Amino acid sequence: MPTRDEIVAIVVDDEKIAGTIVAPSRRMPGVLFVHGWGGSQDQYIARAREVAALGCICLTFDLRGHVQTRAQKETVSREHGLRDVLAAYDVLVHQRGVDPDRIAVVGSSYGGYLAAILTTSRPVRWLALRVPALYKDSEWNVPKGQLKKQQDLDAYRRKPVRPHESRALRGCADFEGDVLIVESEHDNVVPHQVIVNYREACTRARSLTYRIIEGADHSLSEPRCQQAYTSLLVTWLSEVALDKRPGAEPAQAQVGKSRHAGSAAANT
């Protein structure tokens, strides 16, 4: 494997001695994990470790309004969420060893929605969306927790929505990298029509892989469903991010179900 040399100064007893760091010249893909509403980074640490074992550098984080900042949950808006994701992305790309041209973003539910919008502001090469949520563009700065009622989301998410009507779908329509979309068979939060909207928006994607986890609910409350998703994600990333498959035709959907249908909060 090719290597690179970096001259460093080693401080010892108030003096400096010269050293050389020799490291692999090839930098690694970076993977950003974005959890859903009501979730936390803890749900993704184990999954991130499996992805890191492939040869990636991963970052998980807690959106504001969760865990240590839970007191803000009733006031944070989608604007806050997007700014959190942008800040986390910027931290990841500046980590030593990360290739800024090889960034994957993995988002679930609300995190998938934010991930799709992120692609309009930052370079992303691979986009994985598990049960991505969808919201109206209006009331952008209204607290996130109020949107379900204000936007009548149950009805909205059962309607066909075109890319020009949604900030997240516009991001998918303009995205030219590889996309993975994962649906839960028994999802009572994100209806099938939302998945259809996201799939139909990805017209310029280099490849589009679509999978259904059989028997799974929205939050993957059964361990076997968690493992099924982890297996899907690891396999997909190993193929598209680590060059272990031939290139697919643009926007070619690979449709299938996982028969290996872990525990998460209900993320909406």
C-alpha positions as CSV (number, residue, x, y, z in Angstrom):
1,M,0.0,0.0,0.0
2,P,1.4,3.5,-0.9
3,T,2.4,5.6,2.1
4,R,2.9,9.3,2.9
5,D,5.5,10.9,5.2
6,E,4.7,13.8,7.5
7,I,7.5,15.6,9.4
8,V,6.6,16.3,13.1
9,A,8.3,18.0,16.0
10,I,8.4,16.1,19.2
11,V,8.6,18.2,22.3
12,V,10.7,16.8,25.2
13,D,12.3,18.6,28.1
14,D,11.5,22.0,26.6
15,E,13.3,21.0,23.4
16,K,12.1,19.7,20.0
17,I,13.4,16.6,18.2
18,A,12.5,15.7,14.6
19,G,10.3,12.8,13.7
20,T,8.5,11.5,10.7
21,I,5.0,9.9,10.6
22,V,4.6,7.3,7.9
23,A,1.0,6.5,7.2
24,P,-1.1,5.0,4.4
25,S,-1.5,7.6,1.6
26,R,-5.0,6.5,0.9
27,R,-7.5,8.4,3.1
28,M,-10.6,6.7,4.3
29,P,-14.3,7.4,3.6
30,G,-16.2,9.3,6.3
31,V,-19.6,8.2,7.5
32,L,-22.0,10.5,9.4
33,F,-24.9,8.9,11.3
34,V,-28.0,11.1,12.0
35,H,-30.5,9.7,14.4
36,G,-34.3,10.3,14.4
37,W,-36.6,12.4,16.6
38,G,-36.6,11.0,20.1
39,G,-33.5,8.9,19.4
40,S,-29.8,9.4,20.3
41,Q,-26.4,8.5,19.0
42,D,-26.3,5.5,21.4
43,Q,-28.6,3.7,19.0
44,Y,-25.9,3.9,16.3
45,I,-22.6,3.4,18.1
46,A,-22.6,-0.4,17.6
47,R,-23.6,0.0,14.0
48,A,-20.9,2.7,13.5
49,R,-18.3,0.3,14.9
50,E,-19.3,-2.3,12.3
51,V,-19.0,0.2,9.5
52,A,-15.6,1.5,10.9
53,A,-14.3,-2.1,10.7
54,L,-14.8,-1.9,7.0
55,G,-12.2,0.9,6.8
56,C,-14.3,4.0,7.4
57,I,-14.1,6.9,9.9
58,C,-17.6,7.3,11.5
59,L,-19.2,10.1,13.5
60,T,-22.4,9.8,15.6
61,F,-23.8,12.7,17.6
62,D,-26.9,13.8,19.5
63,L,-29.2,16.4,17.8
64,R,-30.2,19.3,20.0
65,G,-33.3,18.5,22.0
66,H,-32.0,15.1,22.9
67,V,-30.0,13.5,25.8
68,Q,-27.9,16.3,27.4
69,T,-29.9,19.0,25.7
70,R,-33.3,17.4,26.2
71,A,-34.5,20.6,27.9
72,Q,-34.6,22.2,24.4
73,K,-36.9,19.5,22.9
74,E,-40.0,21.7,23.0
75,T,-38.2,24.7,21.3
76,V,-35.8,23.3,18.7
77,S,-36.9,23.6,15.1
78,R,-35.9,22.0,11.8
79,E,-33.5,24.9,11.4
80,H,-31.7,23.9,14.6
81,G,-31.6,20.3,13.4
82,L,-30.1,21.1,10.0
83,R,-27.5,23.4,11.6
84,D,-26.6,20.5,13.9
85,V,-26.1,18.2,11.0
86,L,-24.1,20.7,9.0
87,A,-21.8,21.3,12.1
88,A,-21.4,17.5,12.6
89,Y,-20.5,17.1,8.9
90,D,-17.9,19.8,9.1
91,V,-16.3,18.1,12.1
92,L,-16.2,14.7,10.3
93,V,-14.6,16.0,7.1
94,H,-11.8,17.7,9.1
95,Q,-10.9,14.5,11.0
96,R,-7.4,13.3,10.2
97,G,-7.5,10.5,7.6
98,V,-11.0,11.4,6.2
99,D,-11.2,11.8,2.5
100,P,-13.5,14.8,2.0
101,D,-14.5,13.6,-1.4
102,R,-15.8,10.3,0.0
103,I,-18.5,11.1,2.5
104,A,-21.5,9.0,3.3
105,V,-24.5,10.2,5.3
106,V,-26.8,7.7,7.0
107,G,-30.1,9.0,8.4
108,S,-33.1,7.4,10.0
109,S,-36.6,8.9,10.0
110,Y,-36.2,12.7,10.9
111,G,-32.5,12.2,10.5
112,G,-33.1,10.8,7.0
113,Y,-35.1,13.9,6.1
114,L,-32.3,16.2,7.4
115,A,-29.7,14.1,5.6
116,A,-31.5,14.6,2.3
117,I,-31.5,18.4,2.8
118,L,-27.8,18.3,3.9
119,T,-26.9,17.1,0.4
120,T,-27.9,20.5,-1.0
121,S,-25.3,22.3,1.1
122,R,-22.4,19.8,1.5
123,P,-20.7,17.3,-0.8
124,V,-22.1,13.8,-0.2
125,R,-21.2,10.7,-2.2
126,W,-23.4,8.1,-0.6
127,L,-26.8,8.6,1.0
128,A,-28.5,6.0,3.1
129,L,-32.1,6.7,4.2
130,R,-34.0,4.4,6.5
131,V,-37.7,5.2,6.8
132,P,-37.1,8.9,6.0
133,A,-39.7,11.2,7.3
134,L,-41.3,14.0,5.2
135,Y,-42.6,17.4,6.3
136,K,-44.1,20.4,4.5
137,D,-41.6,23.2,3.8
138,S,-43.8,25.7,5.6
139,E,-43.4,26.4,9.4
140,W,-39.7,25.8,9.0
141,N,-38.8,27.6,12.3
142,V,-41.8,26.2,14.2
143,P,-40.7,23.8,17.0
144,K,-40.3,20.4,15.6
145,G,-42.6,18.8,18.1
146,Q,-45.6,20.9,16.9
147,L,-45.4,19.9,13.3
148,K,-47.4,16.7,13.5
149,K,-50.5,18.6,14.5
150,Q,-49.9,21.9,12.6
151,Q,-49.1,20.1,9.3
152,D,-51.6,17.2,9.7
153,L,-48.7,14.9,8.9
154,D,-50.8,11.7,8.9
155,A,-52.7,13.0,5.9
156,Y,-49.8,14.7,4.2
157,R,-47.6,11.6,4.3
158,R,-50.2,9.7,2.4
159,K,-50.1,12.1,-0.6
160,P,-47.8,12.0,-3.6
161,V,-45.3,14.8,-3.2
162,R,-43.1,16.0,-6.1
163,P,-39.5,17.2,-5.7
164,H,-40.4,20.9,-6.3
165,E,-42.8,20.7,-3.4
166,S,-40.3,19.5,-0.8
167,R,-36.8,20.7,0.2
168,A,-35.8,17.1,1.1
169,L,-37.1,15.6,-2.2
170,R,-35.4,18.4,-4.2
171,G,-32.1,17.3,-2.5
172,C,-32.8,13.8,-3.6
173,A,-33.7,14.9,-7.2
174,D,-30.3,16.7,-7.5
175,F,-28.3,14.0,-5.8
176,E,-25.9,12.1,-8.2
177,G,-24.3,9.6,-5.8
178,D,-25.4,6.2,-4.7
179,V,-28.6,5.9,-2.6
180,L,-30.0,3.3,-0.3
181,I,-33.6,3.5,0.9
182,V,-34.8,1.1,3.5
183,E,-38.5,0.7,4.4
184,S,-40.1,-1.1,7.4
185,E,-42.9,-3.5,6.3
186,H,-45.2,-2.5,9.2
187,D,-44.4,1.2,9.6
188,N,-47.2,3.1,11.2
189,V,-45.3,6.4,11.2
190,V,-43.8,6.7,7.7
191,P,-46.4,5.3,5.2
192,H,-45.3,3.6,2.0
193,Q,-46.3,6.6,0.0
194,V,-43.4,8.6,1.6
195,I,-41.0,5.9,0.5
196,V,-42.4,6.1,-3.0
197,N,-41.9,9.9,-3.0
198,Y,-38.3,9.5,-2.0
199,R,-37.6,6.8,-4.5
200,E,-39.3,8.6,-7.4
201,A,-37.2,11.7,-6.6
202,C,-33.9,10.0,-7.0
203,T,-33.9,10.2,-10.8
204,R,-30.2,11.4,-11.1
205,A,-28.7,8.9,-8.6
206,R,-25.8,6.9,-9.8
207,S,-27.6,3.8,-8.3
208,L,-30.7,3.4,-6.2
209,T,-31.0,0.4,-3.9
210,Y,-34.4,-0.2,-2.2
211,R,-35.0,-2.8,0.5
212,I,-37.9,-3.7,2.8
213,I,-37.3,-5.2,6.2
214,E,-40.0,-7.8,6.6
215,G,-41.9,-7.8,9.9
216,A,-40.2,-4.5,11.0
217,D,-41.9,-1.6,12.6
218,H,-40.8,2.0,12.3
219,S,-38.3,1.9,15.2
220,L,-37.0,-1.6,14.5
221,S,-38.1,-2.5,18.0
222,E,-37.1,-6.2,17.6
223,P,-33.4,-7.1,17.8
224,R,-33.6,-9.2,14.6
225,C,-34.8,-6.1,12.7
226,Q,-32.0,-4.0,14.0
227,Q,-29.5,-6.7,12.9
228,A,-31.2,-7.0,9.5
229,Y,-30.8,-3.2,8.9
230,T,-27.1,-3.3,10.1
231,S,-26.4,-6.1,7.7
232,L,-28.0,-4.3,4.8
233,L,-26.1,-1.1,5.6
234,V,-22.8,-2.8,6.0
235,T,-23.2,-4.7,2.8
236,W,-24.3,-1.7,0.8
237,L,-21.4,0.5,2.1
238,S,-18.9,-2.2,1.5
239,E,-20.1,-2.4,-2.1
240,V,-20.5,1.3,-3.0
241,A,-17.9,3.0,-0.7
242,L,-15.2,0.4,-0.8
243,D,-15.4,-0.5,-4.5
244,K,-16.5,-4.1,-4.0
245,R,-19.0,-4.2,-6.8
246,P,-19.1,-3.0,-10.5
247,G,-20.9,0.3,-11.1
248,A,-24.6,0.1,-11.5
249,E,-26.7,1.9,-14.1
250,P,-27.9,5.4,-12.9
251,A,-31.2,5.2,-10.9
252,Q,-31.5,1.5,-11.3
253,A,-33.6,0.3,-8.4
254,Q,-32.7,-2.9,-6.8
255,V,-35.9,-4.0,-5.0
256,G,-36.0,-6.7,-2.4
257,K,-37.0,-7.8,1.1
258,S,-34.8,-8.7,4.0
259,R,-35.9,-12.0,5.7
260,H,-33.6,-11.4,8.6
261,A,-36.0,-9.1,9.9
262,G,-32.2,-4.1,17.2
263,S,-34.1,-1.4,20.0
264,A,-34.8,2.2,19.2
265,A,-37.2,4.9,20.2
266,A,-40.0,5.8,17.8
267,N,-38.4,8.4,15.6
268,T,-40.7,10.6,13.6
